[in-house]
Amino acid sequence: MNFSMDEEAVKKYNFSMSAFSRLFGPDHISMEMMNFCYCWAISEKEIEAKKLETIDFYFKELWNQQLSS
């Protein structure tokens, strides 16, 4: 897998990783979570929420959907 990202994807990756850090704590971020954030960052998906809590729950829901599939 090629892990090179453009500047916008890097911003999206960092954005999503910060949500996972708030949700689970920085010491509990797994490689699977990092891969999930990478895939989200290079996708066309966007988020328009303005509150951190809303953003965190958005990523938690996406993560739970992936775990259950």
Backbone as XML, in Angstrom:
<?xml version="1.0"?>
<chain id="A" units="angstrom">
  <residue number="1" name="MET">
    <atom name="N" x="0.854" y="-1.178" z="0.000"/>
    <atom name="CA" x="0.000" y="0.000" z="0.000"/>
    <atom name="C" x="0.894" y="1.233" z="0.000"/>
  </residue>
  <residue number="2" name="ASN">
    <atom name="N" x="0.536" y="2.188" z="-0.820"/>
    <atom name="CA" x="1.289" y="3.431" z="-0.916"/>
    <atom name="C" x="0.719" y="4.422" z="0.102"/>
  </residue>
  <residue number="3" name="PHE">
    <atom name="N" x="1.569" y="4.863" z="1.021"/>
    <atom name="CA" x="1.106" y="5.762" z="2.071"/>
    <atom name="C" x="1.481" y="7.209" z="1.817"/>
  </residue>
  <residue number="4" name="SER">
    <atom name="N" x="1.737" y="7.583" z="0.573"/>
    <atom name="CA" x="2.023" y="8.989" z="0.296"/>
    <atom name="C" x="0.692" y="9.739" z="0.191"/>
  </residue>
  <residue number="5" name="MET">
    <atom name="N" x="0.686" y="10.956" z="0.736"/>
    <atom name="CA" x="-0.540" y="11.748" z="0.756"/>
    <atom name="C" x="-0.201" y="13.178" z="0.366"/>
  </residue>
  <residue number="6" name="ASP">
    <atom name="N" x="-1.160" y="13.823" z="-0.285"/>
    <atom name="CA" x="-0.986" y="15.239" z="-0.560"/>
    <atom name="C" x="-1.253" y="16.038" z="0.715"/>
  </residue>
  <residue number="7" name="GLU">
    <atom name="N" x="-1.025" y="17.324" z="0.665"/>
    <atom name="CA" x="-1.142" y="18.169" z="1.849"/>
    <atom name="C" x="-2.542" y="18.132" z="2.462"/>
  </residue>
  <residue number="8" name="GLU">
    <atom name="N" x="-3.566" y="18.142" z="1.631"/>
    <atom name="CA" x="-4.945" y="18.102" z="2.131"/>
    <atom name="C" x="-5.235" y="16.779" z="2.837"/>
  </residue>
  <residue number="9" name="ALA">
    <atom name="N" x="-4.745" y="15.681" z="2.279"/>
    <atom name="CA" x="-4.953" y="14.369" z="2.904"/>
    <atom name="C" x="-4.222" y="14.280" z="4.241"/>
  </residue>
  <residue number="10" name="VAL">
    <atom name="N" x="-3.044" y="14.875" z="4.329"/>
    <atom name="CA" x="-2.307" y="14.880" z="5.594"/>
    <atom name="C" x="-3.111" y="15.634" z="6.657"/>
  </residue>
  <residue number="11" name="LYS">
    <atom name="N" x="-3.700" y="16.751" z="6.279"/>
    <atom name="CA" x="-4.535" y="17.513" z="7.212"/>
    <atom name="C" x="-5.733" y="16.685" z="7.658"/>
  </residue>
  <residue number="12" name="LYS">
    <atom name="N" x="-6.383" y="15.993" z="6.718"/>
    <atom name="CA" x="-7.528" y="15.156" z="7.054"/>
    <atom name="C" x="-7.111" y="14.004" z="7.966"/>
  </residue>
  <residue number="13" name="TYR">
    <atom name="N" x="-5.945" y="13.422" z="7.692"/>
    <atom name="CA" x="-5.440" y="12.326" z="8.522"/>
    <atom name="C" x="-5.214" y="12.816" z="9.952"/>
  </residue>
  <residue number="14" name="ASN">
    <atom name="N" x="-4.526" y="13.923" z="10.093"/>
    <atom name="CA" x="-4.259" y="14.479" z="11.424"/>
    <atom name="C" x="-5.555" y="14.842" z="12.144"/>
  </residue>
  <residue number="15" name="PHE">
    <atom name="N" x="-6.500" y="15.368" z="11.406"/>
    <atom name="CA" x="-7.807" y="15.722" z="11.954"/>
    <atom name="C" x="-8.506" y="14.488" z="12.519"/>
  </residue>
  <residue number="16" name="SER">
    <atom name="N" x="-8.545" y="13.419" z="11.733"/>
    <atom name="CA" x="-9.217" y="12.197" z="12.185"/>
    <atom name="C" x="-8.452" y="11.530" z="13.327"/>
  </residue>
  <residue number="17" name="MET">
    <atom name="N" x="-7.134" y="11.546" z="13.267"/>
    <atom name="CA" x="-6.344" y="10.964" z="14.352"/>
    <atom name="C" x="-6.557" y="11.718" z="15.661"/>
  </residue>
  <residue number="18" name="SER">
    <atom name="N" x="-6.745" y="13.025" z="15.584"/>
    <atom name="CA" x="-6.980" y="13.787" z="16.811"/>
    <atom name="C" x="-8.309" y="13.377" z="17.452"/>
  </residue>
  <residue number="19" name="ALA">
    <atom name="N" x="-9.303" y="13.066" z="16.633"/>
    <atom name="CA" x="-10.580" y="12.590" z="17.166"/>
    <atom name="C" x="-10.393" y="11.247" z="17.875"/>
  </residue>
  <residue number="20" name="PHE">
    <atom name="N" x="-9.651" y="10.335" z="17.267"/>
    <atom name="CA" x="-9.401" y="9.040" z="17.901"/>
    <atom name="C" x="-8.609" y="9.205" z="19.192"/>
  </residue>
  <residue number="21" name="SER">
    <atom name="N" x="-7.694" y="10.153" z="19.224"/>
    <atom name="CA" x="-6.932" y="10.414" z="20.444"/>
    <atom name="C" x="-7.833" y="10.915" z="21.562"/>
  </residue>
  <residue number="22" name="ARG">
    <atom name="N" x="-8.769" y="11.784" z="21.218"/>
    <atom name="CA" x="-9.709" y="12.268" z="22.233"/>
    <atom name="C" x="-10.632" y="11.152" z="22.702"/>
  </residue>
  <residue number="23" name="LEU">
    <atom name="N" x="-11.062" y="10.298" z="21.779"/>
    <atom name="CA" x="-11.998" y="9.231" z="22.126"/>
    <atom name="C" x="-11.353" y="8.115" z="22.948"/>
  </residue>
  <residue number="24" name="PHE">
    <atom name="N" x="-10.171" y="7.684" z="22.548"/>
    <atom name="CA" x="-9.565" y="6.488" z="23.135"/>
    <atom name="C" x="-8.285" y="6.761" z="23.926"/>
  </residue>
  <residue number="25" name="GLY">
    <atom name="N" x="-7.757" y="7.962" z="23.828"/>
    <atom name="CA" x="-6.479" y="8.294" z="24.455"/>
    <atom name="C" x="-5.341" y="8.000" z="23.500"/>
  </residue>
  <residue number="26" name="PRO">
    <atom name="N" x="-4.326" y="8.854" z="23.491"/>
    <atom name="CA" x="-3.233" y="8.687" z="22.526"/>
    <atom name="C" x="-2.467" y="7.374" z="22.688"/>
  </residue>
  <residue number="27" name="ASP">
    <atom name="N" x="-2.454" y="6.814" z="23.881"/>
    <atom name="CA" x="-1.737" y="5.562" z="24.110"/>
    <atom name="C" x="-2.512" y="4.337" z="23.641"/>
  </residue>
  <residue number="28" name="HIS">
    <atom name="N" x="-3.751" y="4.524" z="23.209"/>
    <atom name="CA" x="-4.587" y="3.397" z="22.803"/>
    <atom name="C" x="-4.927" y="3.424" z="21.309"/>
  </residue>
  <residue number="29" name="ILE">
    <atom name="N" x="-4.180" y="4.179" z="20.538"/>
    <atom name="CA" x="-4.382" y="4.221" z="19.090"/>
    <atom name="C" x="-3.703" y="2.995" z="18.484"/>
  </residue>
  <residue number="30" name="SER">
    <atom name="N" x="-4.468" y="2.212" z="17.757"/>
    <atom name="CA" x="-3.936" y="0.994" z="17.144"/>
    <atom name="C" x="-3.558" y="1.247" z="15.681"/>
  </residue>
  <residue number="31" name="MET">
    <atom name="N" x="-2.817" y="0.302" z="15.131"/>
    <atom name="CA" x="-2.464" y="0.384" z="13.707"/>
    <atom name="C" x="-3.729" y="0.346" z="12.858"/>
  </residue>
  <residue number="32" name="GLU">
    <atom name="N" x="-4.734" y="-0.396" z="13.296"/>
    <atom name="CA" x="-5.994" y="-0.459" z="12.566"/>
    <atom name="C" x="-6.663" y="0.913" z="12.533"/>
  </residue>
  <residue number="33" name="MET">
    <atom name="N" x="-6.602" y="1.633" z="13.644"/>
    <atom name="CA" x="-7.170" y="2.983" z="13.690"/>
    <atom name="C" x="-6.392" y="3.923" z="12.765"/>
  </residue>
  <residue number="34" name="MET">
    <atom name="N" x="-5.071" y="3.795" z="12.772"/>
    <atom name="CA" x="-4.259" y="4.628" z="11.883"/>
    <atom name="C" x="-4.589" y="4.341" z="10.423"/>
  </residue>
  <residue number="35" name="ASN">
    <atom name="N" x="-4.757" y="3.061" z="10.096"/>
    <atom name="CA" x="-5.112" y="2.689" z="8.726"/>
    <atom name="C" x="-6.495" y="3.222" z="8.366"/>
  </residue>
  <residue number="36" name="PHE">
    <atom name="N" x="-7.432" y="3.132" z="9.311"/>
    <atom name="CA" x="-8.770" y="3.670" z="9.102"/>
    <atom name="C" x="-8.690" y="5.162" z="8.796"/>
  </residue>
  <residue number="37" name="CYS">
    <atom name="N" x="-7.905" y="5.907" z="9.583"/>
    <atom name="CA" x="-7.762" y="7.353" z="9.376"/>
    <atom name="C" x="-7.106" y="7.652" z="8.037"/>
  </residue>
  <residue number="38" name="TYR">
    <atom name="N" x="-6.126" y="6.842" z="7.655"/>
    <atom name="CA" x="-5.486" y="7.014" z="6.343"/>
    <atom name="C" x="-6.508" y="6.836" z="5.227"/>
  </residue>
  <residue number="39" name="CYS">
    <atom name="N" x="-7.284" y="5.765" z="5.302"/>
    <atom name="CA" x="-8.286" y="5.506" z="4.257"/>
    <atom name="C" x="-9.326" y="6.625" z="4.201"/>
  </residue>
  <residue number="40" name="TRP">
    <atom name="N" x="-9.732" y="7.119" z="5.362"/>
    <atom name="CA" x="-10.685" y="8.233" z="5.387"/>
    <atom name="C" x="-10.059" y="9.475" z="4.785"/>
  </residue>
  <residue number="41" name="ALA">
    <atom name="N" x="-8.796" y="9.716" z="5.107"/>
    <atom name="CA" x="-8.110" y="10.928" z="4.644"/>
    <atom name="C" x="-7.966" y="10.972" z="3.126"/>
  </residue>
  <residue number="42" name="ILE">
    <atom name="N" x="-7.751" y="9.826" z="2.500"/>
    <atom name="CA" x="-7.577" y="9.827" z="1.043"/>
    <atom name="C" x="-8.902" y="9.663" z="0.298"/>
  </residue>
  <residue number="43" name="SER">
    <atom name="N" x="-9.986" y="9.483" z="1.056"/>
    <atom name="CA" x="-11.308" y="9.354" z="0.431"/>
    <atom name="C" x="-11.867" y="10.739" z="0.117"/>
  </residue>
  <residue number="44" name="GLU">
    <atom name="N" x="-13.006" y="10.741" z="-0.504"/>
    <atom name="CA" x="-13.700" y="11.993" z="-0.818"/>
    <atom name="C" x="-14.612" y="12.445" z="0.313"/>
  </residue>
  <residue number="45" name="LYS">
    <atom name="N" x="-14.659" y="11.680" z="1.393"/>
    <atom name="CA" x="-15.544" y="12.006" z="2.511"/>
    <atom name="C" x="-15.094" y="13.289" z="3.186"/>
  </residue>
  <residue number="46" name="GLU">
    <atom name="N" x="-16.065" y="14.059" z="3.600"/>
    <atom name="CA" x="-15.815" y="15.308" z="4.311"/>
    <atom name="C" x="-16.707" y="15.341" z="5.538"/>
  </residue>
  <residue number="47" name="ILE">
    <atom name="N" x="-16.368" y="16.189" z="6.471"/>
    <atom name="CA" x="-17.194" y="16.396" z="7.652"/>
    <atom name="C" x="-17.353" y="17.896" z="7.845"/>
  </residue>
  <residue number="48" name="GLU">
    <atom name="N" x="-18.576" y="18.302" z="8.151"/>
    <atom name="CA" x="-18.851" y="19.723" z="8.299"/>
    <atom name="C" x="-19.234" y="20.094" z="9.729"/>
  </residue>
  <residue number="49" name="ALA">
    <atom name="N" x="-19.127" y="19.165" z="10.646"/>
    <atom name="CA" x="-19.482" y="19.451" z="12.039"/>
    <atom name="C" x="-18.541" y="20.507" z="12.611"/>
  </residue>
  <residue number="50" name="LYS">
    <atom name="N" x="-19.062" y="21.283" z="13.519"/>
    <atom name="CA" x="-18.273" y="22.365" z="14.087"/>
    <atom name="C" x="-17.879" y="22.125" z="15.538"/>
  </residue>
  <residue number="51" name="LYS">
    <atom name="N" x="-18.561" y="21.229" z="16.222"/>
    <atom name="CA" x="-18.248" y="20.946" z="17.619"/>
    <atom name="C" x="-17.386" y="19.689" z="17.699"/>
  </residue>
  <residue number="52" name="LEU">
    <atom name="N" x="-16.382" y="19.708" z="18.562"/>
    <atom name="CA" x="-15.501" y="18.554" z="18.698"/>
    <atom name="C" x="-16.265" y="17.301" z="19.090"/>
  </residue>
  <residue number="53" name="GLU">
    <atom name="N" x="-17.237" y="17.442" z="19.962"/>
    <atom name="CA" x="-18.016" y="16.283" z="20.384"/>
    <atom name="C" x="-18.722" y="15.640" z="19.188"/>
  </residue>
  <residue number="54" name="THR">
    <atom name="N" x="-19.292" y="16.456" z="18.321"/>
    <atom name="CA" x="-19.974" y="15.939" z="17.134"/>
    <atom name="C" x="-18.984" y="15.243" z="16.207"/>
  </residue>
  <residue number="55" name="ILE">
    <atom name="N" x="-17.827" y="15.835" z="16.043"/>
    <atom name="CA" x="-16.786" y="15.250" z="15.193"/>
    <atom name="C" x="-16.332" y="13.913" z="15.770"/>
  </residue>
  <residue number="56" name="ASP">
    <atom name="N" x="-16.098" y="13.879" z="17.065"/>
    <atom name="CA" x="-15.648" y="12.641" z="17.703"/>
    <atom name="C" x="-16.672" y="11.524" z="17.525"/>
  </residue>
  <residue number="57" name="PHE">
    <atom name="N" x="-17.949" y="11.846" z="17.725"/>
    <atom name="CA" x="-18.981" y="10.820" z="17.571"/>
    <atom name="C" x="-19.144" y="10.385" z="16.115"/>
  </residue>
  <residue number="58" name="TYR">
    <atom name="N" x="-18.888" y="11.273" z="15.179"/>
    <atom name="CA" x="-18.898" y="10.915" z="13.756"/>
    <atom name="C" x="-17.863" y="9.829" z="13.504"/>
  </residue>
  <residue number="59" name="PHE">
    <atom name="N" x="-16.638" y="10.044" z="13.972"/>
    <atom name="CA" x="-15.582" y="9.049" z="13.752"/>
    <atom name="C" x="-15.831" y="7.781" z="14.565"/>
  </residue>
  <residue number="60" name="LYS">
    <atom name="N" x="-16.370" y="7.910" z="15.752"/>
    <atom name="CA" x="-16.676" y="6.722" z="16.554"/>
    <atom name="C" x="-17.716" y="5.862" z="15.846"/>
  </residue>
  <residue number="61" name="GLU">
    <atom name="N" x="-18.725" y="6.492" z="15.274"/>
    <atom name="CA" x="-19.756" y="5.748" z="14.537"/>
    <atom name="C" x="-19.158" y="5.048" z="13.315"/>
  </residue>
  <residue number="62" name="LEU">
    <atom name="N" x="-18.320" y="5.754" z="12.558"/>
    <atom name="CA" x="-17.673" y="5.129" z="11.405"/>
    <atom name="C" x="-16.811" y="3.953" z="11.837"/>
  </residue>
  <residue number="63" name="TRP">
    <atom name="N" x="-16.063" y="4.109" z="12.924"/>
    <atom name="CA" x="-15.204" y="3.067" z="13.442"/>
    <atom name="C" x="-16.036" y="1.860" z="13.869"/>
  </residue>
  <residue number="64" name="ASN">
    <atom name="N" x="-17.119" y="2.081" z="14.590"/>
    <atom name="CA" x="-17.977" y="0.985" z="15.029"/>
    <atom name="C" x="-18.621" y="0.265" z="13.847"/>
  </residue>
  <residue number="65" name="GLN">
    <atom name="N" x="-18.977" y="0.997" z="12.811"/>
    <atom name="CA" x="-19.540" y="0.377" z="11.612"/>
    <atom name="C" x="-18.514" y="-0.545" z="10.970"/>
  </residue>
  <residue number="66" name="GLN">
    <atom name="N" x="-17.264" y="-0.108" z="10.927"/>
    <atom name="CA" x="-16.207" y="-0.934" z="10.335"/>
    <atom name="C" x="-15.983" y="-2.192" z="11.165"/>
  </residue>
  <residue number="67" name="LEU">
    <atom name="N" x="-16.013" y="-2.057" z="12.483"/>
    <atom name="CA" x="-15.802" y="-3.215" z="13.358"/>
    <atom name="C" x="-16.919" y="-4.235" z="13.226"/>
  </residue>
  <residue number="68" name="SER">
    <atom name="N" x="-18.132" y="-3.772" z="12.983"/>
    <atom name="CA" x="-19.261" y="-4.693" z="12.908"/>
    <atom name="C" x="-19.440" y="-5.312" z="11.521"/>
  </residue>
  <residue number="69" name="SER">
    <atom name="N" x="-18.699" y="-4.849" z="10.535"/>
    <atom name="CA" x="-18.857" y="-5.433" z="9.193"/>
    <atom name="C" x="-17.809" y="-6.482" z="8.899"/>
  </residue>
</chain>
